[in-house]
C-alpha cells in the first residue's frame, strides 16, 4: 500500500521526502502515523527497483537569526566585508520512472485479498482516475460484492441467541455501517455507469422527415398559389401561356 501511495503521488509531480510525508498524512489520510523511518526505506526500495529516480537539488542554506541586535549587526558587517556565506546544501527530490508507472498501474489494478480492507480500497479509489473506465467500475463492483458478503455474515451473527444486549448492539452498529457503505457504493456505481454510457445521438426525426418518406405539401401553402383543388403537378397558373399537344408553340 505504501508503494502504491508513493508512486501515485509522484505520478502527479516530483517531490522531496518531507512533501511526500505531508501529503500522505494530510491529503490521503490513510497514513496518519507514518514516520520517516518507514518512508525513506520504502523510497530506497523503490529506487533500487528502478521505480523512482533521485534528483539532487541544491538550495542555499538559510542564515539563522542570532536573536540579538548586536549579533545581527555583526552578521551584516561580515556580509558587507565579503565573508563567505554558509555553504549550500542539497536535498533529494524523487520522480517516478517509466517502470515505476508500470508498477503503479499493476498495484492499482490488482484484485487481491487485501482489497477487502477498507484502507486498501480507499487508497485505490483515491487514484481511480488513473484506471481505465472498465477497471474503475470493476473496482467498485468488487468492493460491493465484498460488503454484501460481510453484511450477510453480520446479519447471521445478529440472529445468534448467545449474544447479550451489548454484544448484539455492537453487531447491529457494524451492520448499519456496512449498509451505509453499500448505499454509498451503489450511488458511485450508478454514477460511473451513467458516465461510461455512450452518449445518445440526436433525437429521432419527427414523423414524415425520415429519409425516403413522402412529404405532403399543402395546397395553397405560403410558397404556392391556391390552385383551387387542381392537381398541383398539372395545373397551369392563371395567365400562363398554354401549349396544345402536337402544335407548334
Backbone torsions as a table, in degrees:
resi	resn	phi	psi	omega
1	UNK	NA	-39.6	-179.4
2	UNK	-66.3	-40.8	177.4
3	UNK	-60.6	-43.9	179.3
4	UNK	-60.7	-43.9	-178.7
5	UNK	-65.6	-43.7	-179.2
6	UNK	-63.4	-47.8	-179.0
7	UNK	-64.5	-36.6	178.6
8	UNK	-65.6	-38.1	177.7
9	UNK	-70.1	-41.8	-179.7
10	UNK	-70.6	-19.9	176.6
11	UNK	-65.4	-26.5	-179.3
12	UNK	-85.0	-38.1	-179.9
13	UNK	-167.5	162.6	175.4
14	UNK	-74.5	142.9	-177.7
15	UNK	-149.1	155.9	171.9
16	UNK	-94.6	172.3	-172.5
17	UNK	-58.8	-39.8	-179.2
18	UNK	-63.1	-40.8	-179.3
19	UNK	-69.6	-38.5	177.5
20	UNK	-61.4	-45.4	179.7
21	UNK	-63.2	-40.5	-179.4
22	UNK	-63.5	-43.4	-178.0
23	UNK	-73.0	-32.4	174.8
24	UNK	-62.0	-39.7	-176.7
25	UNK	-81.8	-42.5	-170.3
26	UNK	-91.4	-36.7	-173.8
27	UNK	-95.1	-50.8	179.7
28	UNK	-73.6	-35.8	176.5
29	UNK	71.6	7.2	-178.0
30	UNK	-101.8	-7.3	-178.0
31	UNK	-129.8	52.4	-175.0
32	UNK	-62.2	-28.4	-175.7
33	UNK	-106.1	15.0	-177.1
34	UNK	-69.0	139.8	-179.5
35	UNK	-116.3	166.5	175.6
36	UNK	-63.8	-25.4	177.3
37	UNK	-65.9	-21.1	174.9
38	UNK	-98.2	-33.8	-175.5
39	UNK	-71.5	-49.9	-174.3
40	UNK	-67.5	-37.2	172.1
41	UNK	-60.7	-36.5	177.6
42	UNK	-66.6	-41.6	177.1
43	UNK	-64.0	-40.8	178.0
44	UNK	-63.4	-40.3	178.9
45	UNK	-64.5	-42.2	178.4
46	UNK	-67.5	-33.4	177.2
47	UNK	-66.8	-43.6	179.3
48	UNK	-65.2	-31.5	179.0
49	UNK	-79.5	-6.0	179.7
50	UNK	82.4	10.0	-178.8
51	UNK	-81.1	-27.1	176.2
52	UNK	-131.8	156.6	176.3
53	UNK	-125.1	152.8	-177.1
54	UNK	-105.9	134.0	175.2
55	UNK	-115.7	126.1	177.7
56	UNK	-84.6	116.8	179.1
57	UNK	-110.9	124.0	-179.1
58	UNK	-93.7	131.1	179.7
59	UNK	-131.7	144.1	178.5
60	UNK	-66.1	139.0	179.0
61	UNK	-72.2	141.0	-179.5
62	UNK	-72.7	141.9	177.6
63	UNK	-90.1	115.1	-175.3
64	UNK	-72.0	150.1	175.1
65	UNK	-77.7	143.8	-178.8
66	UNK	-82.9	-24.8	-179.4
67	UNK	91.1	-0.9	178.8
68	UNK	-135.3	150.6	-179.3
69	UNK	-65.8	-38.8	178.9
70	UNK	-64.6	-39.0	179.1
71	UNK	-66.1	-38.3	179.0
72	UNK	-66.6	-39.1	177.8
73	UNK	-65.0	-40.1	179.1
74	UNK	-65.2	-39.2	178.3
75	UNK	-66.2	-37.8	178.4
76	UNK	-64.9	-42.0	178.8
77	UNK	-65.0	-36.7	-180.0
78	UNK	-67.1	-38.2	179.7
79	UNK	-69.1	-36.9	177.5
80	UNK	-68.4	-30.0	-179.9
81	UNK	-79.7	-2.3	177.4
82	UNK	88.8	17.9	176.9
83	UNK	-63.3	132.5	-178.0
84	UNK	-56.1	139.7	176.9
85	UNK	-73.0	163.6	176.1
86	UNK	-57.1	145.1	-177.5
87	UNK	-62.8	150.3	178.7
88	UNK	-76.2	153.4	178.9
89	UNK	-121.1	156.8	179.9
90	UNK	-117.2	151.7	177.1
91	UNK	-134.7	155.9	-177.4
92	UNK	-87.3	130.2	172.4
93	UNK	-116.1	132.6	-175.2
94	UNK	-104.1	142.5	174.1
95	UNK	-135.5	152.7	-179.3
96	UNK	-82.9	148.5	178.9
97	UNK	-107.3	175.9	177.9
98	UNK	-61.4	-46.0	174.2
99	UNK	-61.0	-32.4	177.5
100	UNK	-65.4	-37.5	176.6
101	UNK	-63.9	-41.4	178.2
102	UNK	-64.9	-41.4	178.5
103	UNK	-63.8	-40.2	178.3
104	UNK	-61.0	-44.9	-179.9
105	UNK	-63.8	-37.3	178.1
106	UNK	-65.8	-45.7	-179.6
107	UNK	-65.2	-36.8	-176.1
108	UNK	-70.8	-35.2	-173.5
109	UNK	-104.0	18.0	-178.8
110	UNK	-85.1	128.8	175.6
111	UNK	-96.7	96.0	-175.1
112	UNK	-125.8	163.0	-179.4
113	UNK	-56.0	-30.6	-179.9
114	UNK	-64.2	-14.8	179.4
115	UNK	-64.2	-15.8	177.7
116	UNK	-75.3	-15.7	179.2
117	UNK	-75.8	135.0	-177.2
118	UNK	-62.2	-35.9	-179.6
119	UNK	-67.9	-40.6	179.4
120	UNK	-64.4	-44.8	178.6
121	UNK	-65.1	-42.2	179.7
122	UNK	-60.8	-38.1	178.8
123	UNK	-67.2	-43.3	178.3
124	UNK	-65.0	-37.6	178.9
125	UNK	-66.7	-33.3	179.5
126	UNK	-63.2	-29.3	179.4
127	UNK	-109.5	17.9	-174.8
128	UNK	-63.9	-20.4	179.0
129	UNK	-63.5	-19.9	179.3
130	UNK	-86.6	-5.6	179.3
131	UNK	-84.9	155.2	170.3
132	UNK	-66.2	152.6	-177.4
133	UNK	-54.5	-43.1	-179.2
134	UNK	-66.9	-38.3	178.6
135	UNK	-68.6	-35.4	178.2
136	UNK	-64.8	-42.7	178.2
137	UNK	-67.5	-37.7	178.2
138	UNK	-64.2	-37.0	177.3
139	UNK	-60.2	-45.6	-179.6
140	UNK	-66.3	-41.2	-177.7
141	UNK	-70.9	-33.7	175.6
142	UNK	-64.0	-43.3	179.5
143	UNK	-64.1	-39.0	178.8
144	UNK	-64.4	-41.3	177.9
145	UNK	-62.9	-38.3	178.2
146	UNK	-64.8	-41.8	-179.7
147	UNK	-69.4	-32.5	177.2
148	UNK	-66.0	-39.6	175.8
149	UNK	-64.5	-41.0	178.4
150	UNK	-63.4	-42.1	-179.3
151	UNK	-62.9	-40.4	178.6
152	UNK	-62.1	-41.4	179.2
153	UNK	-67.1	-40.3	-179.5
154	UNK	-65.9	-39.5	178.8
155	UNK	-67.3	-32.4	175.4
156	UNK	-66.3	-40.0	177.6
157	UNK	-67.4	-34.9	-179.4
158	UNK	-65.0	-26.0	179.7
159	UNK	-84.8	-5.3	-179.4
160	UNK	-65.2	139.1	-177.1
161	UNK	-84.9	-8.6	-176.6
162	UNK	-85.8	-7.7	-177.1
163	UNK	-82.1	139.1	172.2
164	UNK	-86.1	-179.0	-174.1
165	UNK	-62.6	-37.3	-177.4
166	UNK	-71.9	-44.4	178.2
167	UNK	-65.4	-38.0	178.8
168	UNK	-65.9	-38.3	178.7
169	UNK	-65.1	-34.0	177.9
170	UNK	-66.3	-42.0	177.8
171	UNK	-65.2	-40.8	179.5
172	UNK	-64.0	-38.5	177.2
173	UNK	-62.7	-43.5	178.3
174	UNK	-63.7	-38.4	179.3
175	UNK	-64.6	-42.4	179.1
176	UNK	-64.6	-38.8	178.1
177	UNK	-64.0	-40.9	179.0
178	UNK	-65.9	-40.6	177.5
179	UNK	-63.3	-38.2	177.2
180	UNK	-63.5	-43.3	178.8
181	UNK	-64.9	-37.1	178.4
182	UNK	-65.0	-42.2	178.0
183	UNK	-62.9	-40.0	177.4
184	UNK	-63.0	-43.1	179.1
185	UNK	-66.2	-38.1	177.9
186	UNK	-59.5	-40.0	178.1
187	UNK	-67.1	-41.2	177.8
188	UNK	-63.0	-42.6	-178.6
189	UNK	-65.7	-43.1	179.1
190	UNK	-63.2	-42.6	178.0
191	UNK	-64.6	-39.1	179.2
192	UNK	-66.1	-40.5	178.7
193	UNK	-64.7	-41.5	177.7
194	UNK	-65.1	-37.0	179.5
195	UNK	-66.8	-33.8	-177.6
196	UNK	-89.1	-12.4	-179.2
197	UNK	-63.8	139.6	179.1
198	UNK	-62.5	140.4	-179.9
199	UNK	-65.1	136.5	179.0
200	UNK	-69.0	142.7	177.0
201	UNK	-75.4	179.8	179.9
202	UNK	-56.7	152.0	-178.7
203	UNK	-59.9	151.4	-179.7
204	UNK	-59.8	141.2	-178.6
205	UNK	-66.1	152.2	178.7
206	UNK	-60.7	159.4	179.5
207	UNK	-59.3	135.3	179.8
208	UNK	95.8	-13.1	179.8
209	UNK	-100.3	-4.8	-179.4
210	UNK	-64.6	156.1	-178.9
211	UNK	-60.8	131.1	177.0
212	UNK	87.2	-9.2	-178.7
213	UNK	-77.0	147.1	179.7
214	UNK	-76.1	141.8	177.0
215	UNK	-114.0	125.8	-178.7
216	UNK	-91.4	124.6	177.4
217	UNK	-100.5	117.0	-178.2
218	UNK	-65.7	139.4	177.8
219	UNK	-68.3	136.1	180.0
220	UNK	78.8	22.4	179.4
221	UNK	-66.5	176.6	-175.3
222	UNK	-64.5	-23.8	-178.2
223	UNK	-106.1	16.0	-176.0
224	UNK	-148.0	136.1	179.6
225	UNK	-68.8	156.3	178.6
226	UNK	-73.2	121.7	-177.4
227	UNK	-97.3	7.6	175.0
228	UNK	54.8	44.4	174.0
229	UNK	86.3	-1.1	-179.7
230	UNK	-73.5	161.3	177.4
231	UNK	-65.0	118.5	-175.7
232	UNK	-65.8	-13.7	-179.2
233	UNK	-91.4	-16.9	-176.2
234	UNK	-121.8	-17.1	-175.8
235	UNK	-67.2	146.9	178.9
236	UNK	-107.9	125.0	179.2
237	UNK	-57.0	149.0	178.5
238	UNK	-57.3	136.2	176.5
239	UNK	88.8	-7.3	179.8
240	UNK	-81.2	145.8	178.8
241	UNK	-65.3	142.5	-179.9
242	UNK	-105.1	153.6	179.8
243	UNK	-124.0	125.8	177.8
244	UNK	-88.6	132.9	-177.4
245	UNK	-61.7	130.3	178.1
246	UNK	89.6	-7.3	179.4
247	UNK	-104.3	160.3	179.5
248	UNK	-80.7	143.5	180.0
249	UNK	-65.3	NA	NA
